[in-house]
Amino acid sequence: MPFCFIKGKYVGNIKDIQELHKSGDLEFLMVDAGALPAPPTDMLNDMIDKNPVLILTNSYSPYCLRVAAVMEQQETMKDAVKIVDFVHRSGTCSPAENKK
């Protein structure tokens, strides 16, 4: 029977781990321990807070590409606008490339 420790603290055996996983608490413990990255919502909130204008795009949408092109041409807003190309992979979103 495996014994699981997170950050040096005994968390439990396989049944305990399964229950933590079902409740969503396992992910929280893993993020808190630094074993998993923070959820995308934390990353997005941080990006929103740090940028006066934030445009989230995806490189496969012609509409997103047009908006990004128009915003990049605006010389007066170049320093205020941050364009981030987001890629959707298996239920999560992550920045593919940061542009300014």
C-alpha positions as CSV (number, residue, x, y, z in Angstrom):
1,M,0.0,0.0,0.0
2,P,1.6,3.3,-1.1
3,F,2.1,6.2,1.4
4,C,1.9,9.6,-0.1
5,F,3.8,12.7,1.3
6,I,3.4,16.2,-0.1
7,K,5.9,18.8,1.2
8,G,7.0,16.3,3.8
9,K,3.5,15.9,5.2
10,Y,1.8,12.5,5.2
11,V,-1.3,12.9,3.0
12,G,-2.6,9.3,3.0
13,N,-2.8,6.0,1.2
14,I,-4.2,5.2,-2.2
15,K,-7.8,5.5,-1.0
16,D,-7.1,8.9,0.6
17,I,-5.4,10.1,-2.6
18,Q,-8.4,9.0,-4.7
19,E,-10.8,10.9,-2.4
20,L,-8.6,14.0,-2.5
21,H,-8.6,13.7,-6.3
22,K,-12.4,13.4,-6.5
23,S,-12.9,16.4,-4.3
24,G,-10.4,18.5,-6.2
25,D,-8.2,19.0,-3.1
26,L,-5.3,17.0,-4.5
27,E,-4.7,19.5,-7.3
28,F,-4.7,22.3,-4.7
29,L,-2.2,20.5,-2.6
30,M,0.0,19.8,-5.6
31,V,-0.1,23.5,-6.8
32,D,0.6,24.6,-3.2
33,A,3.7,22.3,-3.1
34,G,4.9,23.6,-6.5
35,A,4.5,20.2,-8.2
36,L,1.9,21.6,-10.6
37,P,1.6,25.0,-12.2
38,A,-1.1,27.4,-11.0
39,P,-4.5,27.1,-12.7
40,P,-4.9,29.1,-15.9
41,T,-7.4,31.4,-14.1
42,D,-4.6,32.6,-11.7
43,M,-2.3,33.2,-14.7
44,L,-5.0,35.1,-16.6
45,N,-6.0,37.2,-13.6
46,D,-2.3,38.1,-13.1
47,M,-2.0,39.1,-16.8
48,I,-5.2,41.1,-16.7
49,D,-4.0,43.0,-13.6
50,K,-0.6,43.8,-15.1
51,N,-1.7,45.1,-18.6
52,P,-3.8,48.1,-19.4
53,V,-5.1,46.4,-22.5
54,L,-4.9,42.7,-22.9
55,I,-6.0,40.9,-26.1
56,L,-6.3,37.1,-25.9
57,T,-6.2,35.6,-29.4
58,N,-5.7,32.2,-31.1
59,S,-3.6,31.9,-34.2
60,Y,-6.1,29.8,-36.1
61,S,-8.9,32.3,-36.0
62,P,-8.9,34.8,-38.9
63,Y,-10.8,37.3,-36.7
64,C,-8.2,37.1,-34.0
65,L,-5.4,37.5,-36.5
66,R,-7.2,40.7,-37.9
67,V,-7.6,42.2,-34.5
68,A,-4.0,41.5,-33.6
69,A,-2.8,43.0,-36.9
70,V,-4.8,46.2,-36.4
71,M,-3.7,46.6,-32.8
72,E,0.0,46.1,-33.7
73,Q,-0.3,48.9,-36.3
74,Q,-1.4,51.4,-33.8
75,E,1.8,53.2,-33.0
76,T,0.3,55.3,-30.2
77,M,-0.9,52.2,-28.3
78,K,2.0,49.8,-28.9
79,D,3.3,50.1,-25.3
80,A,-0.1,49.8,-23.7
81,V,-1.4,46.7,-25.6
82,K,-0.3,43.2,-24.9
83,I,-1.4,40.5,-27.4
84,V,-1.2,36.9,-26.2
85,D,-1.8,33.9,-28.5
86,F,-3.5,31.2,-26.4
87,V,-3.4,27.6,-27.4
88,H,-6.1,25.2,-26.2
89,R,-4.8,21.7,-25.3
90,S,-6.7,18.9,-23.6
91,G,-9.0,21.1,-21.6
92,T,-6.5,23.8,-20.6
93,C,-5.4,27.1,-22.1
94,S,-1.8,28.3,-22.1
95,P,0.0,31.2,-23.7
96,A,1.7,30.1,-26.9
97,E,3.6,33.2,-27.6
98,N,3.8,36.6,-25.9
99,K,3.8,39.6,-28.3
100,K,3.8,43.3,-27.6
